[in-house]
Amino acid sequence: MKMPISEICDRYSIALLKKERANAENQSEIEDLGNEIKKYQNIKDYIQKLIDVNGKIWDLESDIRKGKEGELGLEEVGRRAIAVRELNKIRVGYKNNIVDMFKEGYKDIKINHASA
């Protein structure tokens, strides 16, 4: 099954962040996803938006992923969780806009979910 362009763009933005921030050895993934993206017109703005929002999510989750909840305190962890939820709404909106733009894939529709 072919992956829809909205998912390719999201994965590409995360792959770029992993390369930049974690020195991941994922150049072939970046190239493969980038080659798929080249087949589409007018997508660069959405990729940048996804890089920006996924970068903000990464920043908020970074210390939690490193097991520093005790240092942060429960109030800060909760604040970050809410901020991540709000950023994820934006991220899903970008992906849904890509689905609309290219008529490919399915929209991510949240029902009875905090990020709806």
Backbone atoms as SQL, in Angstrom:
CREATE TABLE atoms (id INTEGER PRIMARY KEY, chain TEXT, resi INTEGER, resn TEXT, atom TEXT, x REAL, y REAL, z REAL);
INSERT INTO atoms VALUES
  (1, 'A', 1, 'MET', 'N', 0.848, -1.189, 0.000),
  (2, 'A', 1, 'MET', 'CA', 0.000, 0.000, 0.000),
  (3, 'A', 1, 'MET', 'C', 0.884, 1.241, 0.000),
  (4, 'A', 2, 'LYS', 'N', 0.582, 2.140, -0.881),
  (5, 'A', 2, 'LYS', 'CA', 1.320, 3.393, -0.981),
  (6, 'A', 2, 'LYS', 'C', 0.945, 4.300, 0.187),
  (7, 'A', 3, 'MET', 'N', 1.934, 5.001, 0.715),
  (8, 'A', 3, 'MET', 'CA', 1.694, 5.940, 1.803),
  (9, 'A', 3, 'MET', 'C', 1.205, 7.272, 1.221),
  (10, 'A', 4, 'PRO', 'N', 0.138, 7.865, 1.805),
  (11, 'A', 4, 'PRO', 'CA', -0.352, 9.155, 1.299),
  (12, 'A', 4, 'PRO', 'C', 0.671, 10.272, 1.534),
  (13, 'A', 5, 'ILE', 'N', 0.614, 11.273, 0.701),
  (14, 'A', 5, 'ILE', 'CA', 1.575, 12.373, 0.771),
  (15, 'A', 5, 'ILE', 'C', 1.536, 13.084, 2.122),
  (16, 'A', 6, 'SER', 'N', 0.389, 13.133, 2.778),
  (17, 'A', 6, 'SER', 'CA', 0.331, 13.787, 4.095),
  (18, 'A', 6, 'SER', 'C', 1.216, 13.052, 5.094),
  (19, 'A', 7, 'GLU', 'N', 1.229, 11.727, 5.045),
  (20, 'A', 7, 'GLU', 'CA', 2.072, 10.921, 5.943),
  (21, 'A', 7, 'GLU', 'C', 3.538, 11.012, 5.542),
  (22, 'A', 8, 'ILE', 'N', 3.794, 11.045, 4.254),
  (23, 'A', 8, 'ILE', 'CA', 5.176, 11.176, 3.771),
  (24, 'A', 8, 'ILE', 'C', 5.769, 12.495, 4.264),
  (25, 'A', 9, 'CYS', 'N', 5.007, 13.577, 4.143),
  (26, 'A', 9, 'CYS', 'CA', 5.494, 14.886, 4.591),
  (27, 'A', 9, 'CYS', 'C', 5.759, 14.906, 6.096),
  (28, 'A', 10, 'ASP', 'N', 4.864, 14.310, 6.865),
  (29, 'A', 10, 'ASP', 'CA', 5.042, 14.271, 8.314),
  (30, 'A', 10, 'ASP', 'C', 6.281, 13.459, 8.679),
  (31, 'A', 11, 'ARG', 'N', 6.425, 12.283, 8.082),
  (32, 'A', 11, 'ARG', 'CA', 7.592, 11.438, 8.354),
  (33, 'A', 11, 'ARG', 'C', 8.880, 12.125, 7.918),
  (34, 'A', 12, 'TYR', 'N', 8.829, 12.815, 6.796),
  (35, 'A', 12, 'TYR', 'CA', 9.997, 13.538, 6.284),
  (36, 'A', 12, 'TYR', 'C', 10.419, 14.630, 7.271),
  (37, 'A', 13, 'SER', 'N', 9.452, 15.387, 7.767),
  (38, 'A', 13, 'SER', 'CA', 9.785, 16.460, 8.709),
  (39, 'A', 13, 'SER', 'C', 10.419, 15.887, 9.982),
  (40, 'A', 14, 'ILE', 'N', 9.907, 14.762, 10.463),
  (41, 'A', 14, 'ILE', 'CA', 10.462, 14.130, 11.660),
  (42, 'A', 14, 'ILE', 'C', 11.850, 13.553, 11.370),
  (43, 'A', 15, 'ALA', 'N', 12.021, 12.967, 10.192),
  (44, 'A', 15, 'ALA', 'CA', 13.336, 12.431, 9.820),
  (45, 'A', 15, 'ALA', 'C', 14.385, 13.539, 9.780),
  (46, 'A', 16, 'LEU', 'N', 14.012, 14.701, 9.234),
  (47, 'A', 16, 'LEU', 'CA', 14.943, 15.834, 9.204),
  (48, 'A', 16, 'LEU', 'C', 15.302, 16.291, 10.618),
  (49, 'A', 17, 'LEU', 'N', 14.310, 16.328, 11.499),
  (50, 'A', 17, 'LEU', 'CA', 14.574, 16.717, 12.884),
  (51, 'A', 17, 'LEU', 'C', 15.480, 15.701, 13.582),
  (52, 'A', 18, 'LYS', 'N', 15.264, 14.423, 13.339),
  (53, 'A', 18, 'LYS', 'CA', 16.121, 13.387, 13.936),
  (54, 'A', 18, 'LYS', 'C', 17.560, 13.547, 13.466),
  (55, 'A', 19, 'LYS', 'N', 17.742, 13.824, 12.196),
  (56, 'A', 19, 'LYS', 'CA', 19.083, 14.021, 11.639),
  (57, 'A', 19, 'LYS', 'C', 19.746, 15.231, 12.285),
  (58, 'A', 20, 'GLU', 'N', 19.011, 16.326, 12.369),
  (59, 'A', 20, 'GLU', 'CA', 19.541, 17.585, 12.903),
  (60, 'A', 20, 'GLU', 'C', 19.791, 17.515, 14.409),
  (61, 'A', 21, 'ARG', 'N', 18.857, 16.974, 15.152),
  (62, 'A', 21, 'ARG', 'CA', 18.904, 17.065, 16.607),
  (63, 'A', 21, 'ARG', 'C', 19.512, 15.847, 17.300),
  (64, 'A', 22, 'ALA', 'N', 19.447, 14.697, 16.649),
  (65, 'A', 22, 'ALA', 'CA', 19.924, 13.475, 17.294),
  (66, 'A', 22, 'ALA', 'C', 21.032, 12.800, 16.485),
  (67, 'A', 23, 'ASN', 'N', 21.500, 13.482, 15.459),
  (68, 'A', 23, 'ASN', 'CA', 22.542, 12.936, 14.592),
  (69, 'A', 23, 'ASN', 'C', 22.204, 11.519, 14.106),
  (70, 'A', 24, 'ALA', 'N', 20.946, 11.313, 13.796),
  (71, 'A', 24, 'ALA', 'CA', 20.505, 10.000, 13.324),
  (72, 'A', 24, 'ALA', 'C', 21.143, 9.688, 11.981),
  (73, 'A', 25, 'GLU', 'N', 21.448, 8.427, 11.780),
  (74, 'A', 25, 'GLU', 'CA', 21.998, 7.975, 10.508),
  (75, 'A', 25, 'GLU', 'C', 20.833, 7.516, 9.635),
  (76, 'A', 26, 'ASN', 'N', 20.083, 8.492, 9.135),
  (77, 'A', 26, 'ASN', 'CA', 18.857, 8.200, 8.397),
  (78, 'A', 26, 'ASN', 'C', 18.812, 8.889, 7.037),
  (79, 'A', 27, 'GLN', 'N', 19.982, 9.075, 6.430),
  (80, 'A', 27, 'GLN', 'CA', 20.038, 9.790, 5.165),
  (81, 'A', 27, 'GLN', 'C', 19.242, 9.081, 4.081),
  (82, 'A', 28, 'SER', 'N', 19.263, 7.755, 4.053),
  (83, 'A', 28, 'SER', 'CA', 18.513, 7.048, 3.002),
  (84, 'A', 28, 'SER', 'C', 17.011, 7.254, 3.186),
  (85, 'A', 29, 'GLU', 'N', 16.538, 7.302, 4.444),
  (86, 'A', 29, 'GLU', 'CA', 15.128, 7.579, 4.700),
  (87, 'A', 29, 'GLU', 'C', 14.765, 8.979, 4.194),
  (88, 'A', 30, 'ILE', 'N', 15.605, 9.943, 4.509),
  (89, 'A', 30, 'ILE', 'CA', 15.377, 11.327, 4.070),
  (90, 'A', 30, 'ILE', 'C', 15.334, 11.389, 2.549),
  (91, 'A', 31, 'GLU', 'N', 16.266, 10.716, 1.895),
  (92, 'A', 31, 'GLU', 'CA', 16.302, 10.736, 0.430),
  (93, 'A', 31, 'GLU', 'C', 15.080, 10.053, -0.173),
  (94, 'A', 32, 'ASP', 'N', 14.703, 8.900, 0.379),
  (95, 'A', 32, 'ASP', 'CA', 13.539, 8.183, -0.152),
  (96, 'A', 32, 'ASP', 'C', 12.263, 9.014, -0.017),
  (97, 'A', 33, 'LEU', 'N', 12.047, 9.579, 1.164),
  (98, 'A', 33, 'LEU', 'CA', 10.862, 10.414, 1.379),
  (99, 'A', 33, 'LEU', 'C', 10.922, 11.669, 0.523),
  (100, 'A', 34, 'GLY', 'N', 12.109, 12.272, 0.446),
  (101, 'A', 34, 'GLY', 'CA', 12.289, 13.473, -0.379),
  (102, 'A', 34, 'GLY', 'C', 11.987, 13.212, -1.846),
  (103, 'A', 35, 'ASN', 'N', 12.361, 12.044, -2.340),
  (104, 'A', 35, 'ASN', 'CA', 12.071, 11.690, -3.741),
  (105, 'A', 35, 'ASN', 'C', 10.573, 11.579, -3.983),
  (106, 'A', 36, 'GLU', 'N', 9.837, 11.060, -3.018),
  (107, 'A', 36, 'GLU', 'CA', 8.374, 11.004, -3.154),
  (108, 'A', 36, 'GLU', 'C', 7.777, 12.409, -3.154),
  (109, 'A', 37, 'ILE', 'N', 8.290, 13.258, -2.280),
  (110, 'A', 37, 'ILE', 'CA', 7.776, 14.633, -2.155),
  (111, 'A', 37, 'ILE', 'C', 7.992, 15.423, -3.445),
  (112, 'A', 38, 'LYS', 'N', 9.093, 15.158, -4.143),
  (113, 'A', 38, 'LYS', 'CA', 9.404, 15.877, -5.382),
  (114, 'A', 38, 'LYS', 'C', 8.332, 15.695, -6.450),
  (115, 'A', 39, 'LYS', 'N', 7.513, 14.675, -6.305),
  (116, 'A', 39, 'LYS', 'CA', 6.457, 14.402, -7.283),
  (117, 'A', 39, 'LYS', 'C', 5.264, 15.346, -7.134),
  (118, 'A', 40, 'TYR', 'N', 5.267, 16.162, -6.088),
  (119, 'A', 40, 'TYR', 'CA', 4.125, 17.018, -5.777),
  (120, 'A', 40, 'TYR', 'C', 4.521, 18.486, -5.873),
  (121, 'A', 41, 'GLN', 'N', 3.595, 19.287, -6.368),
  (122, 'A', 41, 'GLN', 'CA', 3.801, 20.733, -6.480),
  (123, 'A', 41, 'GLN', 'C', 3.241, 21.446, -5.247),
  (124, 'A', 42, 'ASN', 'N', 3.798, 22.581, -4.931),
  (125, 'A', 42, 'ASN', 'CA', 3.269, 23.476, -3.889),
  (126, 'A', 42, 'ASN', 'C', 3.160, 22.812, -2.512),
  (127, 'A', 43, 'ILE', 'N', 4.139, 22.013, -2.139),
  (128, 'A', 43, 'ILE', 'CA', 4.081, 21.300, -0.867),
  (129, 'A', 43, 'ILE', 'C', 5.109, 21.825, 0.133),
  (130, 'A', 44, 'LYS', 'N', 6.081, 22.605, -0.329),
  (131, 'A', 44, 'LYS', 'CA', 7.191, 23.041, 0.535),
  (132, 'A', 44, 'LYS', 'C', 6.728, 23.823, 1.758),
  (133, 'A', 45, 'ASP', 'N', 5.716, 24.659, 1.613),
  (134, 'A', 45, 'ASP', 'CA', 5.227, 25.430, 2.764),
  (135, 'A', 45, 'ASP', 'C', 4.693, 24.511, 3.855),
  (136, 'A', 46, 'TYR', 'N', 3.978, 23.474, 3.446),
  (137, 'A', 46, 'TYR', 'CA', 3.440, 22.534, 4.440),
  (138, 'A', 46, 'TYR', 'C', 4.555, 21.732, 5.107),
  (139, 'A', 47, 'ILE', 'N', 5.580, 21.394, 4.352),
  (140, 'A', 47, 'ILE', 'CA', 6.703, 20.681, 4.963),
  (141, 'A', 47, 'ILE', 'C', 7.352, 21.557, 6.016),
  (142, 'A', 48, 'GLN', 'N', 7.556, 22.817, 5.715),
  (143, 'A', 48, 'GLN', 'CA', 8.164, 23.724, 6.701),
  (144, 'A', 48, 'GLN', 'C', 7.267, 23.877, 7.928),
  (145, 'A', 49, 'LYS', 'N', 5.976, 23.967, 7.707),
  (146, 'A', 49, 'LYS', 'CA', 5.044, 24.061, 8.837),
  (147, 'A', 49, 'LYS', 'C', 5.121, 22.803, 9.705),
  (148, 'A', 50, 'LEU', 'N', 5.220, 21.641, 9.065),
  (149, 'A', 50, 'LEU', 'CA', 5.328, 20.398, 9.823),
  (150, 'A', 50, 'LEU', 'C', 6.665, 20.310, 10.562),
  (151, 'A', 51, 'ILE', 'N', 7.736, 20.773, 9.941),
  (152, 'A', 51, 'ILE', 'CA', 9.031, 20.811, 10.631),
  (153, 'A', 51, 'ILE', 'C', 8.923, 21.694, 11.867),
  (154, 'A', 52, 'ASP', 'N', 8.312, 22.856, 11.713),
  (155, 'A', 52, 'ASP', 'CA', 8.184, 23.794, 12.838),
  (156, 'A', 52, 'ASP', 'C', 7.353, 23.199, 13.971),
  (157, 'A', 53, 'VAL', 'N', 6.181, 22.653, 13.658),
  (158, 'A', 53, 'VAL', 'CA', 5.305, 22.142, 14.718),
  (159, 'A', 53, 'VAL', 'C', 5.890, 20.882, 15.349),
  (160, 'A', 54, 'ASN', 'N', 6.467, 19.990, 14.538),
  (161, 'A', 54, 'ASN', 'CA', 7.087, 18.793, 15.103),
  (162, 'A', 54, 'ASN', 'C', 8.318, 19.152, 15.934),
  (163, 'A', 55, 'GLY', 'N', 9.019, 20.208, 15.556),
  (164, 'A', 55, 'GLY', 'CA', 10.152, 20.681, 16.355),
  (165, 'A', 55, 'GLY', 'C', 9.709, 21.197, 17.717),
  (166, 'A', 56, 'LYS', 'N', 8.602, 21.905, 17.741),
  (167, 'A', 56, 'LYS', 'CA', 8.069, 22.394, 19.019),
  (168, 'A', 56, 'LYS', 'C', 7.622, 21.236, 19.898),
  (169, 'A', 57, 'ILE', 'N', 6.985, 20.243, 19.296),
  (170, 'A', 57, 'ILE', 'CA', 6.575, 19.061, 20.050),
  (171, 'A', 57, 'ILE', 'C', 7.818, 18.355, 20.600),
  (172, 'A', 58, 'TRP', 'N', 8.829, 18.210, 19.772),
  (173, 'A', 58, 'TRP', 'CA', 10.086, 17.584, 20.194),
  (174, 'A', 58, 'TRP', 'C', 10.655, 18.323, 21.407),
  (175, 'A', 59, 'ASP', 'N', 10.694, 19.651, 21.328),
  (176, 'A', 59, 'ASP', 'CA', 11.247, 20.453, 22.430),
  (177, 'A', 59, 'ASP', 'C', 10.480, 20.213, 23.726),
  (178, 'A', 60, 'LEU', 'N', 9.169, 20.183, 23.637),
  (179, 'A', 60, 'LEU', 'CA', 8.350, 19.989, 24.839),
  (180, 'A', 60, 'LEU', 'C', 8.505, 18.588, 25.433),
  (181, 'A', 61, 'GLU', 'N', 8.690, 17.592, 24.580),
  (182, 'A', 61, 'GLU', 'CA', 8.771, 16.210, 25.053),
  (183, 'A', 61, 'GLU', 'C', 10.184, 15.760, 25.400),
  (184, 'A', 62, 'SER', 'N', 11.180, 16.530, 25.018),
  (185, 'A', 62, 'SER', 'CA', 12.570, 16.096, 25.136),
  (186, 'A', 62, 'SER', 'C', 12.959, 15.652, 26.549),
  (187, 'A', 63, 'ASP', 'N', 12.759, 16.497, 27.538),
  (188, 'A', 63, 'ASP', 'CA', 13.152, 16.146, 28.903),
  (189, 'A', 63, 'ASP', 'C', 12.313, 15.002, 29.460),
  (190, 'A', 64, 'ILE', 'N', 11.064, 14.931, 29.055),
  (191, 'A', 64, 'ILE', 'CA', 10.199, 13.840, 29.517),
  (192, 'A', 64, 'ILE', 'C', 10.710, 12.520, 28.946),
  (193, 'A', 65, 'ARG', 'N', 11.097, 12.507, 27.657),
  (194, 'A', 65, 'ARG', 'CA', 11.637, 11.297, 27.034),
  (195, 'A', 65, 'ARG', 'C', 12.931, 10.852, 27.706),
  (196, 'A', 66, 'LYS', 'N', 13.665, 11.811, 28.258),
  (197, 'A', 66, 'LYS', 'CA', 14.930, 11.503, 28.935),
  (198, 'A', 66, 'LYS', 'C', 14.720, 11.081, 30.382),
  (199, 'A', 67, 'GLY', 'N', 13.459, 10.974, 30.810),
  (200, 'A', 67, 'GLY', 'CA', 13.173, 10.521, 32.169),
  (201, 'A', 67, 'GLY', 'C', 13.386, 11.576, 33.245),
  (202, 'A', 68, 'LYS', 'N', 13.217, 12.842, 32.890),
  (203, 'A', 68, 'LYS', 'CA', 13.448, 13.928, 33.845),
  (204, 'A', 68, 'LYS', 'C', 12.164, 14.468, 34.462),
  (205, 'A', 69, 'GLU', 'N', 11.134, 13.633, 34.539),
  (206, 'A', 69, 'GLU', 'CA', 9.859, 14.084, 35.098),
  (207, 'A', 69, 'GLU', 'C', 10.027, 14.596, 36.524),
  (208, 'A', 70, 'GLY', 'N', 10.849, 13.909, 37.298),
  (209, 'A', 70, 'GLY', 'CA', 11.073, 14.309, 38.688),
  (210, 'A', 70, 'GLY', 'C', 11.685, 15.689, 38.803),
  (211, 'A', 71, 'GLU', 'N', 12.593, 16.012, 37.914),
  (212, 'A', 71, 'GLU', 'CA', 13.215, 17.338, 37.914),
  (213, 'A', 71, 'GLU', 'C', 12.224, 18.414, 37.484),
  (214, 'A', 72, 'LEU', 'N', 11.368, 18.068, 36.547),
  (215, 'A', 72, 'LEU', 'CA', 10.414, 19.046, 36.019),
  (216, 'A', 72, 'LEU', 'C', 9.261, 19.298, 36.979),
  (217, 'A', 73, 'GLY', 'N', 8.827, 18.265, 37.668),
  (218, 'A', 73, 'GLY', 'CA', 7.650, 18.367, 38.524),
  (219, 'A', 73, 'GLY', 'C', 6.390, 18.061, 37.737),
  (220, 'A', 74, 'LEU', 'N', 5.406, 17.557, 38.435),
  (221, 'A', 74, 'LEU', 'CA', 4.170, 17.139, 37.776),
  (222, 'A', 74, 'LEU', 'C', 3.437, 18.296, 37.109),
  (223, 'A', 75, 'GLU', 'N', 3.481, 19.470, 37.703),
  (224, 'A', 75, 'GLU', 'CA', 2.792, 20.617, 37.107),
  (225, 'A', 75, 'GLU', 'C', 3.385, 20.948, 35.740),
  (226, 'A', 76, 'GLU', 'N', 4.713, 20.947, 35.641),
  (227, 'A', 76, 'GLU', 'CA', 5.370, 21.247, 34.362),
  (228, 'A', 76, 'GLU', 'C', 5.111, 20.137, 33.346),
  (229, 'A', 77, 'VAL', 'N', 5.148, 18.884, 33.782),
  (230, 'A', 77, 'VAL', 'CA', 4.854, 17.774, 32.877),
  (231, 'A', 77, 'VAL', 'C', 3.432, 17.916, 32.340),
  (232, 'A', 78, 'GLY', 'N', 2.482, 18.257, 33.193),
  (233, 'A', 78, 'GLY', 'CA', 1.105, 18.455, 32.769),
  (234, 'A', 78, 'GLY', 'C', 0.962, 19.622, 31.804),
  (235, 'A', 79, 'ARG', 'N', 1.664, 20.708, 32.104),
  (236, 'A', 79, 'ARG', 'CA', 1.637, 21.877, 31.211),
  (237, 'A', 79, 'ARG', 'C', 2.157, 21.498, 29.831),
  (238, 'A', 80, 'ARG', 'N', 3.243, 20.744, 29.815),
  (239, 'A', 80, 'ARG', 'CA', 3.820, 20.330, 28.530),
  (240, 'A', 80, 'ARG', 'C', 2.888, 19.377, 27.782),
  (241, 'A', 81, 'ALA', 'N', 2.240, 18.484, 28.499),
  (242, 'A', 81, 'ALA', 'CA', 1.310, 17.546, 27.857),
  (243, 'A', 81, 'ALA', 'C', 0.171, 18.295, 27.172),
  (244, 'A', 82, 'ILE', 'N', -0.346, 19.318, 27.841),
  (245, 'A', 82, 'ILE', 'CA', -1.423, 20.120, 27.249),
  (246, 'A', 82, 'ILE', 'C', -0.906, 20.881, 26.034),
  (247, 'A', 83, 'ALA', 'N', 0.303, 21.429, 26.126),
  (248, 'A', 83, 'ALA', 'CA', 0.878, 22.152, 24.997),
  (249, 'A', 83, 'ALA', 'C', 1.105, 21.213, 23.809),
  (250, 'A', 84, 'VAL', 'N', 1.568, 19.991, 24.079),
  (251, 'A', 84, 'VAL', 'CA', 1.766, 19.010, 23.014),
  (252, 'A', 84, 'VAL', 'C', 0.433, 18.679, 22.353),
  (253, 'A', 85, 'ARG', 'N', -0.609, 18.519, 23.156),
  (254, 'A', 85, 'ARG', 'CA', -1.936, 18.220, 22.614),
  (255, 'A', 85, 'ARG', 'C', -2.392, 19.338, 21.677),
  (256, 'A', 86, 'GLU', 'N', -2.180, 20.582, 22.082),
  (257, 'A', 86, 'GLU', 'CA', -2.581, 21.718, 21.247),
  (258, 'A', 86, 'GLU', 'C', -1.756, 21.781, 19.958),
  (259, 'A', 87, 'LEU', 'N', -0.461, 21.524, 20.066),
  (260, 'A', 87, 'LEU', 'CA', 0.380, 21.516, 18.866),
  (261, 'A', 87, 'LEU', 'C', 0.006, 20.365, 17.939),
  (262, 'A', 88, 'ASN', 'N', -0.389, 19.241, 18.527),
  (263, 'A', 88, 'ASN', 'CA', -0.797, 18.113, 17.695),
  (264, 'A', 88, 'ASN', 'C', -2.061, 18.434, 16.904),
  (265, 'A', 89, 'LYS', 'N', -2.946, 19.247, 17.463),
  (266, 'A', 89, 'LYS', 'CA', -4.125, 19.700, 16.706),
  (267, 'A', 89, 'LYS', 'C', -3.683, 20.453, 15.452),
  (268, 'A', 90, 'ILE', 'N', -2.692, 21.299, 15.623),
  (269, 'A', 90, 'ILE', 'CA', -2.167, 22.076, 14.490),
  (270, 'A', 90, 'ILE', 'C', -1.537, 21.137, 13.464),
  (271, 'A', 91, 'ARG', 'N', -0.740, 20.192, 13.948),
  (272, 'A', 91, 'ARG', 'CA', -0.083, 19.214, 13.079),
  (273, 'A', 91, 'ARG', 'C', -1.123, 18.420, 12.271),
  (274, 'A', 92, 'VAL', 'N', -2.146, 17.927, 12.928),
  (275, 'A', 92, 'VAL', 'CA', -3.203, 17.176, 12.252),
  (276, 'A', 92, 'VAL', 'C', -3.906, 18.072, 11.234),
  (277, 'A', 93, 'GLY', 'N', -4.101, 19.326, 11.570),
  (278, 'A', 93, 'GLY', 'CA', -4.715, 20.266, 10.627),
  (279, 'A', 93, 'GLY', 'C', -3.893, 20.429, 9.364),
  (280, 'A', 94, 'TYR', 'N', -2.570, 20.547, 9.509),
  (281, 'A', 94, 'TYR', 'CA', -1.701, 20.641, 8.333),
  (282, 'A', 94, 'TYR', 'C', -1.815, 19.387, 7.474),
  (283, 'A', 95, 'LYS', 'N', -1.773, 18.227, 8.127),
  (284, 'A', 95, 'LYS', 'CA', -1.870, 16.970, 7.380),
  (285, 'A', 95, 'LYS', 'C', -3.221, 16.868, 6.669),
  (286, 'A', 96, 'ASN', 'N', -4.290, 17.292, 7.329),
  (287, 'A', 96, 'ASN', 'CA', -5.608, 17.269, 6.693),
  (288, 'A', 96, 'ASN', 'C', -5.681, 18.236, 5.521),
  (289, 'A', 97, 'ASN', 'N', -5.015, 19.377, 5.633),
  (290, 'A', 97, 'ASN', 'CA', -4.972, 20.323, 4.516),
  (291, 'A', 97, 'ASN', 'C', -4.266, 19.704, 3.312),
  (292, 'A', 98, 'ILE', 'N', -3.220, 18.920, 3.576),
  (293, 'A', 98, 'ILE', 'CA', -2.514, 18.242, 2.488),
  (294, 'A', 98, 'ILE', 'C', -3.435, 17.214, 1.837),
  (295, 'A', 99, 'VAL', 'N', -4.201, 16.482, 2.643),
  (296, 'A', 99, 'VAL', 'CA', -5.166, 15.518, 2.101),
  (297, 'A', 99, 'VAL', 'C', -6.152, 16.242, 1.181),
  (298, 'A', 100, 'ASP', 'N', -6.676, 17.379, 1.640),
  (299, 'A', 100, 'ASP', 'CA', -7.613, 18.161, 0.821),
  (300, 'A', 100, 'ASP', 'C', -6.955, 18.650, -0.471),
  (301, 'A', 101, 'MET', 'N', -5.745, 19.128, -0.351),
  (302, 'A', 101, 'MET', 'CA', -5.034, 19.717, -1.481),
  (303, 'A', 101, 'MET', 'C', -4.782, 18.707, -2.599),
  (304, 'A', 102, 'PHE', 'N', -4.399, 17.490, -2.221),
  (305, 'A', 102, 'PHE', 'CA', -4.011, 16.496, -3.219),
  (306, 'A', 102, 'PHE', 'C', -5.027, 15.373, -3.408),
  (307, 'A', 103, 'LYS', 'N', -6.137, 15.421, -2.628),
  (308, 'A', 103, 'LYS', 'CA', -7.191, 14.405, -2.753),
  (309, 'A', 103, 'LYS', 'C', -6.597, 12.996, -2.660),
  (310, 'A', 104, 'GLU', 'N', -5.732, 12.823, -1.654),
  (311, 'A', 104, 'GLU', 'CA', -5.025, 11.560, -1.481),
  (312, 'A', 104, 'GLU', 'C', -4.978, 11.218, 0.001),
  (313, 'A', 105, 'GLY', 'N', -5.363, 10.017, 0.345),
  (314, 'A', 105, 'GLY', 'CA', -5.342, 9.594, 1.743),
  (315, 'A', 105, 'GLY', 'C', -6.637, 9.964, 2.448),
  (316, 'A', 106, 'TYR', 'N', -6.589, 9.857, 3.762),
  (317, 'A', 106, 'TYR', 'CA', -7.775, 10.114, 4.582),
  (318, 'A', 106, 'TYR', 'C', -7.454, 11.148, 5.646),
  (319, 'A', 107, 'LYS', 'N', -8.441, 11.969, 5.948),
  (320, 'A', 107, 'LYS', 'CA', -8.279, 12.945, 7.017),
  (321, 'A', 107, 'LYS', 'C', -8.216, 12.251, 8.357),
  (322, 'A', 108, 'ASP', 'N', -7.456, 12.844, 9.243),
  (323, 'A', 108, 'ASP', 'CA', -7.377, 12.374, 10.624),
  (324, 'A', 108, 'ASP', 'C', -8.470, 13.105, 11.390),
  (325, 'A', 109, 'ILE', 'N', -9.531, 12.388, 11.749),
  (326, 'A', 109, 'ILE', 'CA', -10.677, 13.000, 12.431),
  (327, 'A', 109, 'ILE', 'C', -10.751, 12.430, 13.835),
  (328, 'A', 110, 'LYS', 'N', -10.636, 13.325, 14.817),
  (329, 'A', 110, 'LYS', 'CA', -10.686, 12.911, 16.219),
  (330, 'A', 110, 'LYS', 'C', -12.127, 13.012, 16.716),
  (331, 'A', 111, 'ILE', 'N', -12.591, 11.954, 17.388),
  (332, 'A', 111, 'ILE', 'CA', -13.931, 11.923, 17.957),
  (333, 'A', 111, 'ILE', 'C', -13.803, 11.606, 19.437),
  (334, 'A', 112, 'ASN', 'N', -14.425, 12.446, 20.271),
  (335, 'A', 112, 'ASN', 'CA', -14.340, 12.277, 21.731),
  (336, 'A', 112, 'ASN', 'C', -12.884, 12.130, 22.171),
  (337, 'A', 113, 'HIS', 'N', -12.049, 13.011, 21.653),
  (338, 'A', 113, 'HIS', 'CA', -10.622, 12.982, 21.950),
  (339, 'A', 113, 'HIS', 'C', -10.192, 14.381, 22.337),
  (340, 'A', 114, 'ALA', 'N', -9.299, 14.477, 23.289),
  (341, 'A', 114, 'ALA', 'CA', -8.894, 15.798, 23.799),
  (342, 'A', 114, 'ALA', 'C', -8.264, 16.669, 22.713),
  (343, 'A', 115, 'SER', 'N', -7.695, 16.072, 21.690),
  (344, 'A', 115, 'SER', 'CA', -7.074, 16.886, 20.641),
  (345, 'A', 115, 'SER', 'C', -8.028, 17.153, 19.480),
  (346, 'A', 116, 'ALA', 'N', -9.321, 16.864, 19.676),
  (347, 'A', 116, 'ALA', 'CA', -10.304, 17.116, 18.608),
  (348, 'A', 116, 'ALA', 'C', -10.563, 18.600, 18.449);
